[in-house]
Amino acid sequence: MNLILNILKTIPLLQTLTEDEYKSLIEHILLQYFPAHYKIFAKGVPGDAMYLIKSGTVRVFDESGELATLNEGDFFGEMALIESAPRMAGVETLSDCELFVLNRAEFAGLMQKCPSIAEKVQKAYDDRKNENKENLHNQTKW
């Protein structure tokens, strides 16, 4: 449980949760095994879960090639908990992996039961979206 908790605390959308809120969230996370060279999801498919890497290595890629390599303690897909937008990249295992998986449906149910989590996550999401818009706006000034 400490590994899950440590990873959750690094996720910007979840950084303001209390210890009890983290414990409630952990109750909804499942551990799943994925073999090496397994495509977890493709770019463009609707996102429906967030993943935390317990063990193994995954690669994040798009049509231009590899974007990142992620290992134990890393996470990906967190925006899928809030929005059903298409995935911006694909993810595939490079080795056998154990991943903690939090599905959007489970997360949505938890947010209905715990309004304090919902408020904190929504605020973090809004802040991140506004920051992304601001960064995009600043880049287009050139």
C-alpha positions as CSV (number, residue, x, y, z in Angstrom):
1,M,0.0,0.0,0.0
2,N,2.9,2.4,0.6
3,L,4.0,2.2,-3.0
4,I,0.5,3.1,-4.2
5,L,0.3,5.9,-1.7
6,N,3.7,7.3,-2.7
7,I,2.7,7.3,-6.4
8,L,-0.7,8.9,-5.7
9,K,1.0,11.7,-3.8
10,T,3.0,12.6,-6.9
11,I,0.0,13.0,-9.3
12,P,-0.9,16.6,-9.7
13,L,-4.7,16.0,-9.8
14,L,-4.5,14.2,-6.4
15,Q,-1.9,16.1,-4.4
16,T,-4.3,18.0,-2.2
17,L,-6.0,14.9,-0.8
18,T,-5.9,13.9,2.9
19,E,-4.6,10.6,4.2
20,D,-8.1,9.3,4.7
21,E,-9.1,10.4,1.1
22,Y,-6.1,8.6,-0.3
23,K,-7.1,5.5,1.6
24,S,-10.6,5.7,0.2
25,L,-9.1,6.0,-3.3
26,I,-6.8,3.0,-2.8
27,E,-9.8,0.8,-2.1
28,H,-10.9,1.3,-5.7
29,I,-7.5,0.4,-7.3
30,L,-6.9,-3.0,-8.8
31,L,-3.6,-4.7,-9.5
32,Q,-3.4,-6.2,-13.0
33,Y,-0.7,-8.1,-14.8
34,F,0.4,-7.3,-18.4
35,P,2.9,-9.4,-20.3
36,A,5.8,-7.9,-22.2
37,H,5.0,-6.2,-25.5
38,Y,1.3,-5.8,-24.6
39,K,-0.4,-2.7,-26.0
40,I,-2.3,-1.2,-23.0
41,F,-4.0,1.4,-25.2
42,A,-3.5,3.0,-28.6
43,K,-3.4,6.7,-29.4
44,G,-6.8,8.1,-30.2
45,V,-8.9,5.6,-28.1
46,P,-11.1,7.1,-25.4
47,G,-9.4,7.1,-22.0
48,D,-11.1,5.1,-19.3
49,A,-8.4,4.5,-16.6
50,M,-5.3,5.7,-14.9
51,Y,-2.3,3.4,-14.4
52,L,0.4,3.3,-11.7
53,I,3.5,1.2,-12.3
54,K,4.2,-1.3,-9.5
55,S,6.8,-3.2,-11.5
56,G,8.1,-3.3,-15.1
57,T,8.7,-0.8,-17.9
58,V,6.3,0.7,-20.4
59,R,6.9,3.0,-23.4
60,V,4.8,5.9,-24.4
61,F,4.7,6.5,-28.2
62,D,2.9,8.1,-31.1
63,E,3.4,8.1,-34.8
64,S,6.7,10.0,-34.4
65,G,8.2,7.4,-32.2
66,E,8.9,6.9,-28.5
67,L,7.9,9.8,-26.3
68,A,8.9,8.4,-22.9
69,T,9.9,5.3,-21.0
70,L,8.2,4.8,-17.6
71,N,9.2,2.5,-14.7
72,E,8.2,1.5,-11.2
73,G,6.7,4.4,-9.4
74,D,5.6,6.3,-12.5
75,F,2.0,6.8,-13.7
76,F,0.1,7.6,-16.9
77,G,-3.4,8.2,-18.1
78,E,-4.6,10.3,-15.1
79,M,-6.5,12.8,-17.2
80,A,-8.8,9.9,-18.2
81,L,-10.3,10.0,-14.7
82,I,-11.8,13.4,-15.5
83,E,-12.4,13.6,-19.2
84,S,-13.2,11.1,-21.9
85,A,-10.9,12.7,-24.5
86,P,-9.0,10.5,-26.9
87,R,-5.6,9.3,-25.6
88,M,-2.8,11.5,-26.8
89,A,-0.3,8.6,-27.2
90,G,-0.2,4.9,-27.1
91,V,1.3,2.8,-24.3
92,E,2.9,-0.6,-24.5
93,T,4.8,-2.8,-22.0
94,L,8.5,-3.4,-22.6
95,S,8.6,-6.1,-19.9
96,D,6.2,-8.0,-17.8
97,C,4.4,-5.4,-15.7
98,E,2.2,-5.2,-12.7
99,L,0.1,-2.1,-12.9
100,F,-2.3,-0.6,-10.4
101,V,-5.4,0.5,-12.4
102,L,-8.1,3.0,-11.4
103,N,-11.0,3.0,-13.7
104,R,-13.0,6.2,-14.4
105,A,-16.3,4.5,-13.4
106,E,-14.8,3.5,-10.0
107,F,-13.4,7.0,-9.6
108,A,-16.6,8.7,-10.5
109,G,-18.5,6.6,-7.9
110,L,-16.0,7.5,-5.3
111,M,-16.3,11.2,-6.1
112,Q,-20.1,11.0,-5.7
113,K,-19.7,9.4,-2.3
114,C,-16.9,11.8,-1.2
115,P,-17.6,15.4,-2.3
116,S,-14.4,16.6,-0.7
117,I,-12.4,14.5,-3.1
118,A,-14.5,15.7,-6.0
119,E,-14.0,19.3,-5.2
120,K,-10.2,19.0,-4.8
121,V,-9.8,17.0,-8.0
122,Q,-12.0,19.4,-10.0
123,K,-10.0,22.4,-8.7
124,A,-6.7,20.7,-9.6
125,Y,-8.1,19.8,-13.0
126,D,-9.3,23.3,-13.7
127,D,-6.0,24.8,-12.6
128,R,-4.1,22.4,-14.9
129,K,-6.4,23.2,-17.9
130,N,-6.0,26.9,-17.3
131,E,-2.2,26.6,-17.0
132,N,-2.1,24.6,-20.3
133,K,-4.3,27.3,-22.0
134,E,-2.0,30.0,-20.7
135,N,1.1,28.1,-21.9
136,L,-0.4,27.6,-25.3
137,H,-1.4,31.3,-25.5
138,N,2.1,32.4,-24.6
139,Q,3.6,30.1,-27.3
140,T,1.4,31.6,-30.0
141,K,2.5,35.2,-29.2
142,W,5.8,34.5,-31.1
